[in-house]
Amino acid sequence: MNIATMLLRRRAEDTTTAVEFGRTLGPELPVLQVVDRLFGDMVAHGDGDLDHSAILCEIGRRTGLGVS
């Protein structure tokens, strides 16, 4: 599998699993938590079937630049 073209919704599932697992171990994982929220928002906006390059769309939404 080419990780660069992996569907975003799958990555979102993986980051959520990692955050939850981290909580069971105790360490803070602030960067992973931010990435997990970012991926979750991207999936919520309908970008789940895109690859990680869809992050540009989310940045556009958040900044008002309208990147698509």
DSSP file (Angstrom, degrees, kcal/mol; ACC not computed):
  #  RESIDUE AA STRUCTURE BP1 BP2  ACC     N-H-->O    O-->H-N    N-H-->O    O-->H-N    TCO  KAPPA ALPHA  PHI   PSI    X-CA   Y-CA   Z-CA
    1    1 A M              0   0    0      0, 0.0     2,-0.8     0, 0.0     5,-0.1   0.000 360.0 360.0 360.0 133.9    0.0    0.0    0.0
    2    2 A N    >   -     0   0    0      1,-0.2     3,-1.5     3,-0.1     4,-0.3  -0.765 360.0-157.3 -84.2 110.1    1.3    3.4   -0.9
    3    3 A I  G >  S+     0   0    0     -2,-0.8     3,-1.0     1,-0.3    -1,-0.2   0.774  87.9  65.0 -62.7 -25.8    0.9    5.4    2.3
    4    4 A A  G 3  S+     0   0    0      1,-0.2    48,-0.5    47,-0.1    49,-0.3   0.775 108.6  39.1 -68.0 -24.8    0.8    8.7    0.4
    5    5 A T  G <  S+     0   0    0     -3,-1.5    -1,-0.2    46,-0.1    -2,-0.2   0.245  83.5 131.1-109.5  12.8   -2.4    7.7   -1.3
    6    6 A M  S <  S-     0   0    0     -3,-1.0    46,-0.3    -4,-0.3     5,-0.1  -0.426  70.1 -96.9 -65.4 138.1   -4.1    6.1    1.7
    7    7 A L    >>  -     0   0    0      1,-0.1     4,-1.7    44,-0.1     3,-0.7  -0.272  25.1-130.2 -60.1 139.1   -7.6    7.4    2.2
    8    8 A L  H 3> S+     0   0    0     42,-3.0     4,-2.8    39,-0.3     5,-0.2   0.853 105.6  60.3 -59.5 -37.9   -7.9   10.1    4.8
    9    9 A R  H 3> S+     0   0    0     39,-2.3     4,-1.8    41,-0.2    -1,-0.3   0.852 104.7  50.5 -62.9 -31.6  -10.7    8.4    6.6
   10   10 A R  H <> S+     0   0    0     -3,-0.7     4,-2.2    38,-0.3    -1,-0.2   0.901 110.3  48.8 -70.5 -40.7   -8.4    5.4    7.3
   11   11 A R  H  X S+     0   0    0     -4,-1.7     4,-2.9     2,-0.2     5,-0.2   0.904 108.9  53.8 -63.9 -39.5   -5.7    7.7    8.6
   12   12 A A  H  X S+     0   0    0     -4,-2.8     4,-2.2     1,-0.2    -1,-0.2   0.907 108.3  49.5 -61.5 -41.4   -8.3    9.4   10.8
   13   13 A E  H  X S+     0   0    0     -4,-1.8     4,-2.3    -5,-0.2    -1,-0.2   0.915 112.0  49.0 -61.8 -42.2   -9.3    6.0   12.3
   14   14 A D  H  X S+     0   0    0     -4,-2.2     4,-2.3     2,-0.2    -2,-0.2   0.909 111.4  47.4 -65.6 -42.8   -5.6    5.3   12.9
   15   15 A T  H  X S+     0   0    0     -4,-2.9     4,-2.5     2,-0.2    -1,-0.2   0.890 111.5  51.3 -69.0 -36.2   -4.8    8.6   14.6
   16   16 A T  H  X S+     0   0    0     -4,-2.2     4,-2.5    -5,-0.2    -1,-0.2   0.926 110.6  49.0 -63.5 -43.4   -8.0    8.2   16.8
   17   17 A T  H  X S+     0   0    0     -4,-2.3     4,-2.6     1,-0.2    -2,-0.2   0.913 111.5  49.6 -60.8 -42.7   -6.9    4.7   17.8
   18   18 A A  H  X S+     0   0    0     -4,-2.3     4,-2.6     2,-0.2    -2,-0.2   0.900 110.6  49.5 -65.0 -41.2   -3.4    6.0   18.6
   19   19 A V  H  X S+     0   0    0     -4,-2.5     4,-1.9     2,-0.2    -2,-0.2   0.938 113.0  47.0 -62.5 -46.2   -4.7    8.8   20.8
   20   20 A E  H  X S+     0   0    0     -4,-2.5     4,-1.2     1,-0.2    -2,-0.2   0.903 113.1  48.6 -63.3 -41.0   -7.0    6.5   22.7
   21   21 A F  H  X S+     0   0    0     -4,-2.6     4,-1.1     1,-0.2     3,-0.4   0.908 108.4  54.7 -64.7 -41.6   -4.2    4.0   23.2
   22   22 A G  H  X S+     0   0    0     -4,-2.6     4,-1.8     1,-0.2     3,-0.4   0.877 102.7  56.9 -58.8 -38.2   -1.9    6.8   24.4
   23   23 A R  H  < S+     0   0    0     -4,-1.9    -1,-0.2     1,-0.2    -2,-0.2   0.858 102.9  54.3 -62.6 -34.2   -4.5    7.7   27.0
   24   24 A T  H  < S+     0   0    0     -4,-1.2    -1,-0.2    -3,-0.4    -2,-0.2   0.798 111.7  45.1 -70.1 -26.1   -4.3    4.2   28.4
   25   25 A L  H  < S-     0   0    0     -4,-1.1    -2,-0.2    -3,-0.4    -1,-0.2   0.705 108.9-126.4 -89.9 -21.3   -0.5    4.5   28.8
   26   26 A G     <  +     0   0    0     -4,-1.8    -3,-0.1     1,-0.3    -4,-0.1   0.075  61.6 126.1 105.3 -25.7   -0.6    8.0   30.3
   27   27 A P        -     0   0    0      0, 0.0     2,-0.3     0, 0.0    -1,-0.3  -0.379  61.4-116.4 -73.8 149.5    1.7   10.1   28.2
   28   28 A E        -     0   0    0      1,-0.1     3,-0.1    -2,-0.1    -5,-0.0  -0.651  26.2-173.4 -77.0 136.3    0.5   13.4   26.6
   29   29 A L     >  +     0   0    0     -2,-0.3     4,-2.3     1,-0.1     5,-0.2  -0.556  15.7 162.7-127.8  65.7    0.5   13.3   22.8
   30   30 A P  H  > S+     0   0    0      0, 0.0     4,-1.9     0, 0.0     5,-0.1   0.846  73.4  48.5 -62.1 -38.3   -0.4   16.9   22.0
   31   31 A V  H  > S+     0   0    0      2,-0.2     4,-2.5     1,-0.2     5,-0.2   0.935 112.9  48.4 -67.7 -44.2    0.8   16.8   18.3
   32   32 A L  H  > S+     0   0    0      1,-0.2     4,-2.6     2,-0.2    -1,-0.2   0.878 109.4  53.8 -61.9 -37.6   -1.0   13.6   17.6
   33   33 A Q  H  X S+     0   0    0     -4,-2.3     4,-2.1     2,-0.2    -1,-0.2   0.895 109.3  47.9 -64.5 -39.6   -4.2   15.0   19.2
   34   34 A V  H  X S+     0   0    0     -4,-1.9     4,-2.5     2,-0.2    -2,-0.2   0.926 113.1  47.8 -65.4 -45.1   -4.0   18.1   17.0
   35   35 A V  H  X S+     0   0    0     -4,-2.5     4,-2.9     1,-0.2     5,-0.2   0.903 110.3  52.8 -63.1 -40.9   -3.5   15.9   13.9
   36   36 A D  H  X S+     0   0    0     -4,-2.6     4,-2.5     2,-0.2    -1,-0.2   0.920 111.1  45.7 -61.2 -44.7   -6.4   13.6   15.0
   37   37 A R  H  X S+     0   0    0     -4,-2.1     4,-2.6     2,-0.2    -1,-0.2   0.906 112.9  51.5 -64.9 -40.5   -8.7   16.6   15.3
   38   38 A L  H  X S+     0   0    0     -4,-2.5     4,-2.1     2,-0.2    -2,-0.2   0.944 112.5  44.4 -61.2 -49.3   -7.5   17.9   11.9
   39   39 A F  H  X S+     0   0    0     -4,-2.9     4,-2.4     1,-0.2    -2,-0.2   0.906 112.6  52.8 -62.4 -41.6   -8.2   14.6   10.2
   40   40 A G  H  X S+     0   0    0     -4,-2.5     4,-2.4    -5,-0.2    -1,-0.2   0.903 109.6  48.3 -60.7 -42.1  -11.5   14.3   11.9
   41   41 A D  H  X S+     0   0    0     -4,-2.6     4,-1.6     2,-0.2    -1,-0.2   0.890 110.0  52.5 -65.0 -38.8  -12.6   17.7   10.7
   42   42 A M  H  <>S+     0   0    0     -4,-2.1     5,-2.5     2,-0.2     6,-0.3   0.913 110.5  46.8 -64.6 -42.4  -11.5   16.9    7.2
   43   43 A V  H ><5S+     0   0    0     -4,-2.4     3,-1.9     4,-0.2     5,-0.5   0.913 109.6  54.6 -64.1 -42.0  -13.6   13.7    7.2
   44   44 A A  H 3<5S+     0   0    0     -4,-2.4    -1,-0.2     1,-0.3    -2,-0.2   0.804 104.8  54.8 -62.0 -28.9  -16.5   15.7    8.6
   45   45 A H  T 3<5S-     0   0    0     -4,-1.6    -1,-0.3    -5,-0.1    -2,-0.2   0.354 127.3 -99.3 -86.3   5.8  -16.2   18.1    5.7
   46   46 A G  T < 5S+     0   0    0     -3,-1.9     3,-0.4    -5,-0.1    -3,-0.2   0.623  92.0 117.6  91.4  13.4  -16.5   15.2    3.2
   47   47 A D    > < +     0   0    0     -5,-2.5     3,-1.9     1,-0.2   -39,-0.3   0.268  36.4 109.7 -95.3  11.9  -12.8   14.8    2.4
   48   48 A G  T 3  S+     0   0    0     -5,-0.5   -39,-2.3     1,-0.3   -38,-0.3   0.741  75.1  53.5 -62.7 -25.4  -12.5   11.2    3.8
   49   49 A D  T 3  S+     0   0    0     -3,-0.4    -1,-0.3   -41,-0.2     2,-0.2   0.367  97.1  84.2 -92.1   6.2  -12.1    9.7    0.3
   50   50 A L  S <  S-     0   0    0     -3,-1.9   -42,-3.0     1,-0.1   -41,-0.2  -0.498  81.8-110.2 -96.6 172.1   -9.2   11.9   -0.5
   51   51 A D    >   -     0   0    0    -44,-0.2     3,-2.2    -2,-0.2   -46,-0.1  -0.290  48.4 -78.2 -92.5-173.7   -5.5   11.4    0.4
   52   52 A H  G >  S+     0   0    0    -48,-0.5     3,-1.8   -46,-0.3     4,-0.1   0.665 119.7  78.3 -63.8 -16.1   -3.5   13.4    2.9
   53   53 A S  G >  S+     0   0    0    -49,-0.3     3,-1.8     1,-0.3     4,-0.3   0.677  72.4  82.9 -66.7 -13.7   -3.1   16.2    0.4
   54   54 A A  G X>  +     0   0    0     -3,-2.2     4,-1.6     1,-0.3     3,-0.9   0.614  65.0  88.6 -63.9 -10.1   -6.6   17.2    1.3
   55   55 A I  H <> S+     0   0    0     -3,-1.8     4,-2.5     1,-0.3    -1,-0.3   0.820  78.6  62.8 -57.1 -28.8   -5.1   19.0    4.2
   56   56 A L  H <> S+     0   0    0     -3,-1.8     4,-2.2     1,-0.2    -1,-0.3   0.881 100.2  51.7 -63.5 -37.3   -4.8   22.0    1.9
   57   57 A C  H <> S+     0   0    0     -3,-0.9     4,-2.3    -4,-0.3    -1,-0.2   0.917 110.5  48.0 -63.8 -42.9   -8.6   22.1    1.6
   58   58 A E  H  X S+     0   0    0     -4,-1.6     4,-2.6     2,-0.2    -2,-0.2   0.901 110.2  51.0 -67.0 -40.3   -8.9   22.2    5.4
   59   59 A I  H  X S+     0   0    0     -4,-2.5     4,-2.1     1,-0.2     6,-0.3   0.914 109.9  51.7 -61.5 -41.4   -6.3   24.9    5.7
   60   60 A G  H  X>S+     0   0    0     -4,-2.2     4,-1.4     1,-0.2     6,-1.3   0.903 110.3  48.0 -60.5 -42.3   -8.2   26.9    3.1
   61   61 A R  H  <5S+     0   0    0     -4,-2.3    -2,-0.2     1,-0.2    -1,-0.2   0.922 114.0  46.6 -62.9 -44.1  -11.5   26.4    5.1
   62   62 A R  H  <5S+     0   0    0     -4,-2.6    -2,-0.2     1,-0.2    -1,-0.2   0.804 120.1  37.4 -71.9 -28.6   -9.8   27.4    8.4
   63   63 A T  H  <5S-     0   0    0     -4,-2.1    -1,-0.2    -5,-0.2    -2,-0.2   0.555 105.1-121.2 -99.4  -9.7   -8.1   30.5    6.9
   64   64 A G  T  <5S+     0   0    0     -4,-1.4    -3,-0.2    -5,-0.2    -4,-0.1   0.626  77.6 123.0  79.0  12.2  -10.8   31.6    4.6
   65   65 A L      < -     0   0    0     -5,-1.0    -4,-0.2    -6,-0.3    -5,-0.1   0.626  68.3-135.7 -83.5 -12.8   -8.5   31.3    1.6
   66   66 A G        +     0   0    0     -6,-1.3     2,-0.2     1,-0.2    -5,-0.1   0.844  31.7 179.8  65.1  35.9  -10.8   28.9   -0.2
   67   67 A V              0   0    0    -11,-0.3    -1,-0.2   -10,-0.2    -6,-0.2  -0.517 360.0 360.0 -68.0 132.0   -8.1   26.5   -1.3
   68   68 A S              0   0    0     -2,-0.2    -1,-0.2    -8,-0.1   -11,-0.1   0.341 360.0 360.0-140.2 360.0   -9.7   23.6   -3.2
